[in-house]
C-alpha cells in the first residue's frame, strides 16, 4: 500500500492545463514535496488525510505581477496581515521585479544611494543587492510562507549604472547594464522588466531596451513591459513593445494590460485584436490583468518625467519651488511628448491617497477633495505632500472601465497578476488580498465570463509556462506539491478599498512544498517557501 505525508480525497481536481480532462474527481497524494494522482478511493495511507468532497483542488496560484520584492524583508518575522495576504488568497508563487523596479542589480558604489531611494517603492529599508544571488540570500534568511522569484528591473539597472538622470546611456554604460543583466539571468532571475512610464526607465530610448531584451532572448526568458503609455497613446506604446520583441528576439509579455483614462476607454477593442493577430503570425506574446478598474502607483508618477531628473532629492527641491510647480501644472494641462500624463487623462478627482506614512489623515481621500478642503490647487497639495513625505506616497487611480477589464480577462492569452503593492501602513489596493478569489467568485461563478478550468489555467499552468517555472502550475505525477483547495460555490474576495486586507472566503487550505500554510482559511505559521531560480 502506498504511503503519503498528506492525502487529499474526494475533491474535484482542476489540473491547470485547461485541456481535455482538465477537471475530474481524483485523489491527490503528497510525499516529500511531490504529487501523485490516484483514482478516487485508491488504497493508500497517510500521516494526514483530508476529505474534500464538494471542494476543488488546483495547483497553487502563481501571481505573475507583484511588487512584493521587499515586504517579507520588512515584516517577515512578524508575519503580519500584509505578508499573509498573498497565501490567504491561494498564491503559492509570487513574481516580483516588475515595472522596471527590482532590488538588484547594481554596481557596489551605487548600492547605498539606491537603498535610500528604495523606500519610495517598497515602504521600508529592504536593502539593495548587487545581483540575484544576493537578493535570494536575503530572502532565504527570512522564512517565507510561499515561493518568490524576480525579474530584473530595467529602471534598477539604469539607476545602478547611470544613476537617476535624464540622458542616454553611453556605449560603455550599456555594456555594463547588459553584463549585469546577463549575470542575474544566469543566476536564475526570470526575465527583464521595464516600466517605461517611470523614471529612470522612461529616460531610455527604444534602442537601449532592444539591447537589453536581446540578453533576455539569449537566455530564453521574456521581455516583460509596463508600456510607455497605457492611456491615449496605448496603441503606439504597444507597437514599440512589439518592435523591441522583434528586434531582440525575446518573447513579449505585456504587464497589467489596460486602456486607461477617458481618452482610451474602449481601446481594448483594438489592442486585443492586434495581439491576437501577432500571435496568429507566430509571435510569442502574452499579457496579464487584474480584475479591478483602479490601479495603484507612486504619486510622483503623476508628474512629468523631467521633474524627477536627479532622483528624490532633486524632485523635492523642484516641488518646493513655485516656478517649477507652475511648470509642472502647465505640463499636466498641455501634455509632454512621450509622457502618459495620468492626471491629464483623468483628473485629480480620480487620484486618492493610499499610503502617506506621516500624514495618515490624507489616506482614502482624493487629491481634489484635499485641495477643495484647503482652498488650494491640487498640484500644490500633491507637491506639499510629496515634500513632507520625501517622495514616499502611494496612490490609487480610478482610471478604467469594466468592459475593458472583462475583455482582457477573457482573452485566451491573458493570465492573472495582482500588481499588488504591499507597503506597510495606509490603505493598499485591495488587489493584494483579493485578486484570485475575485476572479473565481465574480468572473467565473457570478458572471460566467470564464469557465473554472480556463480561469485556473490562467492562474497556474499558463503562468508557469510563460515564466519557466518547471514542475509547477499543474497537478500531475511528480509535480511540486503547491496546491490550493477551495469551494467553487462560495469563494469570493473580502478586501475593499476601505478595508483592503480582509481575507477572502471559501479558501479551505493552501499547500506549499508539501506543507500546509493555510488551513480552514487561517495561516498555520509554516514557512516552507523558497526563492525559485528559472
C-alpha positions in Angstrom: 0.0 0.0 0.0 1.3 3.5 -0.9 2.2 5.8 2.0 2.0 9.6 1.8 2.6 12.6 4.0 -0.7 14.0 3.0 -3.7 12.5 1.2 -6.5 14.6 -0.3 -9.5 12.6 -1.1 -12.8 13.2 -2.9 -12.0 16.7 -4.4 -12.6 17.9 -8.0 -9.0 18.2 -9.4 -8.7 21.1 -11.8 -5.2 20.3 -13.0 -4.1 23.7 -14.5 -3.9 22.6 -18.1 -7.3 23.7 -19.5 -7.0 20.7 -21.9 -9.3 17.7 -22.3 -10.0 16.2 -18.9 -8.6 19.2 -17.1 -11.1 18.7 -14.3 -12.0 15.3 -12.8 -12.6 13.7 -9.5 -9.4 12.2 -8.2 -7.3 11.7 -5.0 -4.0 13.5 -4.6 -1.1 12.2 -2.6 1.8 14.3 -1.3 5.1 12.8 -0.4 8.4 14.7 0.1 7.0 17.8 -1.6 5.9 16.0 -4.8 2.5 14.9 -6.1 0.9 11.6 -7.1 -2.5 11.4 -8.7 -4.7 8.5 -7.6 -8.0 7.1 -8.7 -10.8 8.0 -6.3 -10.7 5.7 -3.3 -7.4 4.0 -4.3 -5.8 2.1 -1.5 -3.3 4.5 0.3 -2.5 5.7 3.8 -1.0 8.9 5.0 0.0 10.8 8.2 -2.8 13.3 7.4 -5.9 12.6 5.3 -8.5 15.3 4.3 -12.0 14.6 2.9 -12.5 17.3 0.2 -16.0 16.4 -1.1 -17.5 19.4 -2.7 -14.2 21.2 -3.0 -11.8 22.0 -5.8 -8.1 21.1 -5.7 -5.9 23.1 -8.1 -2.3 24.0 -8.5 -1.1 26.8 -6.3 -1.9 30.2 -7.8 1.1 32.0 -9.5 0.9 35.8 -9.2 2.7 36.8 -12.3 2.9 40.5 -11.4 3.7 41.8 -7.9 5.8 44.5 -6.2 6.3 42.3 -3.2 10.1 42.3 -3.6 10.8 43.6 0.0 7.7 43.1 2.1 9.0 40.0 3.9 12.3 41.7 4.4 10.4 44.4 6.4 7.8 42.2 8.2 8.7 38.6 7.5 9.5 37.6 11.1 6.4 39.3 12.4 4.3 37.8 9.6 1.6 40.5 9.7 -1.5 40.8 7.6 0.4 42.3 4.8 2.7 39.3 4.5 -0.1 36.8 4.9 -2.4 38.3 2.4 -0.9 36.5 -0.6 -1.1 33.0 0.8 -4.5 33.5 2.3 -5.8 34.1 -1.3 -4.0 31.0 -2.6 -0.8 32.4 -4.0 2.0 29.9 -3.7 4.5 31.7 -6.0 5.0 35.5 -6.4 6.8 37.0 -9.4 8.3 40.4 -8.4 10.7 42.8 -10.0 8.0 44.2 -12.3 7.6 47.5 -14.0 11.3 48.0 -14.3 11.9 48.0 -10.5 13.7 45.3 -8.7 16.0 45.1 -5.7 19.0 44.2 -7.8 21.4 44.6 -9.7 23.7 47.5 -9.1 27.4 48.4 -9.0 28.7 48.3 -5.5 29.4 52.1 -5.3 25.7 52.9 -6.1 24.1 50.5 -3.5 23.9 52.9 -0.6 22.2 55.7 -2.7 19.8 53.2 -4.3 18.9 51.6 -0.9 17.9 55.0 0.4 15.6 55.7 -2.5 14.1 52.2 -2.5 11.8 53.3 0.4 9.6 55.0 -2.1 8.8 51.8 -4.0 8.9 49.3 -1.1 8.0 51.2 2.0 11.0 50.4 4.2 14.6 49.6 4.5 14.5 46.5 2.3 18.1 46.7 1.1 19.6 46.8 -2.4 21.7 44.0 -3.8 24.5 43.5 -6.3 22.7 40.6 -8.0 20.0 38.0 -8.0 22.1 35.6 -5.8 22.5 38.2 -3.1 18.8 39.1 -3.3 17.9 35.4 -2.9 20.2 35.0 0.1 18.5 37.9 1.8 15.1 36.2 1.4 16.5 32.9 2.5 17.5 34.4 5.8 13.8 35.4 6.4 11.5 32.4 6.2 8.7 32.7 3.7 5.3 31.0 3.6 5.3 30.9 -0.2 7.8 31.0 -3.1 9.2 34.1 -4.8 11.1 34.8 -8.0 12.1 38.0 -9.6 12.5 39.7 -12.9 15.4 42.2 -13.5 14.2 45.7 -13.5 15.4 47.9 -16.3 15.0 51.1 -14.2 17.0 49.5 -11.4 19.7 48.5 -13.9 19.8 52.1 -15.2 19.9 53.6 -11.7 22.6 51.1 -10.7 24.9 52.0 -13.5 24.0 55.5 -14.7 22.0 57.0 -11.8 18.5 58.6 -11.8 19.4 61.0 -14.6 17.7 62.0 -17.8 20.2 61.1 -20.5 21.1 58.3 -22.9 23.4 55.6 -21.7 26.9 55.7 -23.2 28.0 52.6 -25.1 30.2 51.6 -22.1 27.3 52.0 -19.6 25.0 50.0 -21.8 27.6 47.2 -22.0 27.8 47.2 -18.2 24.0 47.1 -17.9 23.9 44.1 -20.3 26.6 42.3 -18.3 24.7 42.8 -15.0 21.6 41.6 -16.6 23.4 38.5 -18.1 24.8 37.7 -14.6 21.4 38.0 -13.0 19.6 35.9 -15.6 22.4 33.2 -15.4 21.8 33.1 -11.6 18.1 32.4 -12.1 16.2 35.6 -12.5 13.0 35.2 -14.5 13.4 37.8 -17.2 13.7 41.5 -18.0 11.1 44.1 -17.0 10.6 47.7 -18.0 8.4 50.4 -16.6 8.5 52.9 -19.4 6.3 55.5 -17.7 8.6 55.5 -14.6 11.8 57.3 -14.0 14.6 56.5 -14.7 13.3 53.8 -17.2 11.3 56.4 -19.2 14.6 58.2 -20.0 15.7 55.3 -22.2 15.1 55.1 -25.9 13.9 52.0 -27.7 17.4 51.0 -28.9 18.6 50.7 -25.3 15.7 48.4 -24.4 16.3 46.3 -27.5 19.9 45.7 -26.5 18.9 44.5 -23.0 16.0 42.4 -24.3 18.4 40.7 -26.6 20.3 39.5 -23.5 17.0 38.0 -22.1 16.4 36.4 -25.5 19.8 34.6 -25.3 18.6 33.1 -22.0 15.2 32.2 -23.5 13.5 34.5 -21.0 10.8 37.0 -21.6 10.7 40.8 -22.0 8.0 42.0 -19.6 6.8 45.5 -20.1 4.7 48.2 -18.5 4.1 50.0 -21.7 5.3 53.6 -22.2 1.7 54.7 -22.3 -1.5 52.8 -21.3 -3.7 55.8 -22.0 -4.3 57.9 -25.1 -1.2 56.5 -26.9 -1.6 52.9 -25.8 -1.6 51.5 -29.4 1.6 53.4 -30.2 3.2 52.1 -27.0 2.2 48.5 -27.8 3.9 48.8 -31.2 7.1 49.9 -29.5 6.9 46.8 -27.4 6.4 44.7 -30.5 9.4 46.3 -32.2 11.5 45.6 -29.1 10.5 41.9 -29.1 11.0 41.5 -32.9 14.4 43.2 -33.0 15.7 41.4 -29.8 14.1 38.0 -30.4 12.7 37.9 -26.8 9.2 36.6 -26.0 6.9 39.6 -25.2 4.7 39.8 -22.1 2.6 43.0 -21.6 2.1 43.8 -17.9 -1.4 44.6 -16.5 -2.8 45.3 -19.9 -5.3 48.1 -19.8 -6.6 51.1 -21.8 -6.9 53.7 -19.0 -8.1 57.2 -18.9 -11.2 58.7 -20.6 -9.4 59.1 -24.0 -8.5 55.4 -24.1 -11.7 53.7 -22.8 -12.8 51.0 -25.2 -9.4 50.8 -26.9 -9.1 47.1 -25.9 -11.3 46.5 -28.9 -8.2 47.5 -30.9 -5.3 46.3 -28.8 -6.6 42.8 -28.2 -7.2 42.0 -31.9 -3.7 43.3 -32.6 -2.2 41.0 -30.0 -4.3 38.1 -31.4 -3.1 38.8 -34.9 0.5 38.9 -33.8 0.1 35.5 -32.1 -1.5 34.1 -35.3 1.6 35.3 -37.2 3.7 33.3 -34.8 4.9 35.9 -32.3 5.2 34.7 -28.7 3.2 37.5 -26.9 1.0 37.3 -23.8 -0.3 39.6 -21.1 -1.6 39.7 -17.6 -4.5 41.6 -16.0 -6.0 42.3 -12.6 -9.8 42.3 -12.0 -10.3 45.9 -11.0 -11.0 49.2 -12.7 -8.5 51.1 -10.4 -4.7 50.9 -10.5 -2.1 51.9 -7.9 1.3 53.6 -8.1 3.5 56.3 -6.7 2.2 59.9 -6.5 5.4 61.1 -8.1 4.4 59.3 -11.3 1.7 61.8 -11.8 4.3 64.5 -12.5 6.2 64.9 -15.8 9.4 62.8 -16.1 11.8 65.8 -16.1 10.6 66.6 -12.5 12.4 63.5 -11.2 15.7 64.0 -13.1 18.4 63.5 -10.4 16.3 61.5 -8.0 14.1 62.1 -5.0 16.1 65.0 -3.6 16.0 66.8 -6.9 12.3 66.2 -7.2 11.5 67.5 -3.8 13.7 70.6 -4.4 11.7 71.3 -7.6 8.4 70.8 -5.8 9.4 73.4 -3.2 9.9 76.0 -6.0 6.7 77.8 -7.0 8.0 78.4 -10.6 8.8 74.7 -11.0 5.3 73.8 -9.7 3.8 76.2 -12.3 5.8 74.5 -15.0 4.5 71.1 -13.8 1.0 72.4 -13.8 1.3 73.5 -17.4 2.8 70.2 -18.4 -0.2 68.4 -16.9 -2.6 70.7 -18.7 -0.8 70.7 -22.1 0.9 67.4 -22.1 4.5 66.4 -22.8 5.6 64.4 -25.9 6.1 60.8 -24.9 4.6 61.1 -21.4 1.5 59.2 -20.3 0.1 62.1 -18.2 -2.4 60.2 -15.9 -3.9 63.3 -14.4 -4.3 65.0 -17.8 -6.2 61.9 -19.0 -8.4 61.7 -15.9 -8.2 64.3 -13.2 -7.1 64.8 -9.6 -10.6 63.7 -8.5 -9.7 60.1 -9.7 -6.4 60.0 -7.6 -6.8 59.0 -4.0 -4.0 58.7 -1.4 -3.3 55.1 -0.4 -0.3 55.5 1.8 1.3 58.6 3.3 3.1 57.3 6.4 3.4 60.7 8.2 0.0 62.0 7.1 -2.5 59.2 7.6 -5.3 61.7 7.7 -5.0 62.0 3.9 -5.4 58.3 3.2 -8.5 57.3 1.4 -9.2 60.8 0.2 -8.7 62.2 -3.3 -6.3 64.9 -4.1 -9.2 67.0 -5.4 -11.0 66.6 -2.1 -8.0 67.7 -0.1 -7.4 70.7 -2.4 -11.0 71.8 -2.1 -10.9 71.5 1.7 -7.8 73.6 1.9 -8.7 76.1 -0.8 -5.6 75.2 -2.8 -4.7 74.0 -6.3 -4.5 70.2 -6.4 -0.9 70.2 -7.8 0.2 72.3 -4.8 -1.5 69.9 -2.4 0.3 66.9 -4.1 3.6 68.8 -4.1 3.4 69.6 -0.4 2.5 66.0 0.5 5.4 64.7 -1.6 7.9 67.1 0.0 6.6 66.3 3.5 6.8 62.5 2.8 10.2 62.8 1.0 8.5 61.2 -2.1 7.0 58.2 -0.2 3.4 58.5 -1.2 1.3 55.8 -2.9 -1.9 56.5 -4.7 -4.9 54.7 -6.2 -6.0 55.8 -9.7 -9.6 55.1 -10.7 -8.9 55.1 -14.4 -10.5 52.2 -16.2 -13.9 50.9 -17.2 -15.3 47.4 -16.6 -15.9 46.5 -20.2 -12.2 46.8 -20.9 -11.2 44.8 -17.8 -13.6 42.0 -18.9 -12.3 41.9 -22.4 -8.7 41.4 -21.3 -9.7 38.8 -18.7 -11.4 36.8 -21.4 -8.5 37.0 -23.9 -7.1 33.4 -24.3 -3.5 34.6 -23.8 -4.1 36.6 -20.6 -3.0 35.4 -17.2 -3.7 36.8 -13.7 -1.5 39.1 -11.8 -2.4 41.2 -8.8 0.0 44.1 -9.4 -0.1 44.2 -5.6 1.9 47.0 -3.9 2.3 45.6 -0.3 3.8 48.6 1.6 3.3 48.8 5.3 0.6 51.1 6.6 -2.1 53.0 4.8 -4.8 51.6 2.6 -3.2 49.5 -0.2 -5.2 48.5 -3.2 -7.4 45.5 -2.3 -6.0 43.5 -5.2 -3.1 42.4 -3.0 -5.6 40.4 -0.9 -8.4 39.7 -3.3 -7.4 39.3 -6.9 -7.6 35.5 -7.3 -10.8 34.9 -5.3 -12.3 37.8 -7.1 -11.7 36.2 -10.5 -13.1 32.9 -9.3 -16.1 34.4 -7.5 -17.2 37.3 -9.6 -16.0 36.4 -13.1 -16.3 32.7 -13.1 -19.2 31.8 -10.8 -21.3 35.0 -10.9 -20.8 36.4 -14.4 -19.8 33.2 -16.3 -17.1 35.2 -18.2 -14.6 32.3 -17.8 -15.0 28.6 -17.1 -13.4 27.3 -13.9 -10.9 25.3 -15.9 -9.9 28.3 -18.0 -9.6 30.6 -15.0 -7.4 28.1 -13.1 -5.2 27.7 -16.2 -4.6 31.5 -16.4 -3.6 31.4 -12.7 -1.4 28.3 -12.9 -0.3 26.4 -15.9 -0.2 29.3 -18.3 1.8 31.4 -15.9 4.3 28.6 -15.1 4.9 28.0 -18.8 5.5 31.7 -19.5 8.0 32.2 -16.7 9.9 28.9 -16.8 8.6 27.5 -13.5 9.2 23.8 -14.3 7.1 21.3 -12.5 4.7 24.0 -11.2 1.3 25.2 -12.2 0.0 21.7 -12.9 -1.3 18.7 -10.9 0.4 15.6 -12.3 2.6 12.9 -11.0 6.0 14.2 -9.8 4.9 17.9 -9.9 5.8 20.2 -7.0 3.3 20.0 -4.2 2.0 23.6 -4.3 -1.8 23.3 -4.1 -5.0 25.3 -3.3 -8.2 23.8 -2.0 -11.3 26.0 -2.3 -15.1 25.9 -2.5 -16.1 27.0 -6.0 -19.6 27.7 -4.8 -18.5 30.3 -2.2 -15.1 31.6 -2.9 -15.1 35.4 -3.0 -12.9 38.3 -2.2 -13.4 40.2 1.0 -10.9 43.1 0.5 -12.3 46.5 -0.2 -10.8 50.0 -0.8 -11.9 50.9 2.7 -10.7 47.7 4.3 -8.1 46.3 1.9 -6.6 43.4 3.8 -9.8 41.5 4.6 -9.1 37.8 3.7 -11.2 36.0 1.1 -13.9 33.5 1.8 -14.0 29.9 0.5 -10.3 29.1 0.7 -10.0 25.8 2.5 -6.3 25.2 2.5 -3.1 26.2 0.8 -0.1 23.8 0.5 3.4 25.0 -0.4 6.2 22.5 -1.0 4.1 19.8 0.6 3.4 21.7 3.9 0.1 23.2 4.8 0.5 27.0 5.1 -3.3 27.8 5.3 -5.8 25.6 7.0 -9.5 26.4 7.2 -8.7 29.9 5.9 -6.1 30.7 8.5 -2.4 30.8 8.2 -0.6 28.0 10.1 2.7 29.8 10.5 4.6 27.2 8.4 7.4 28.8 6.3 8.5 26.4 3.6 8.8 28.9 0.8 12.0 29.5 -1.2 13.4 31.8 -3.9 12.9 30.0 -7.2 15.5 30.1 -10.0 14.3 29.7 -13.5 
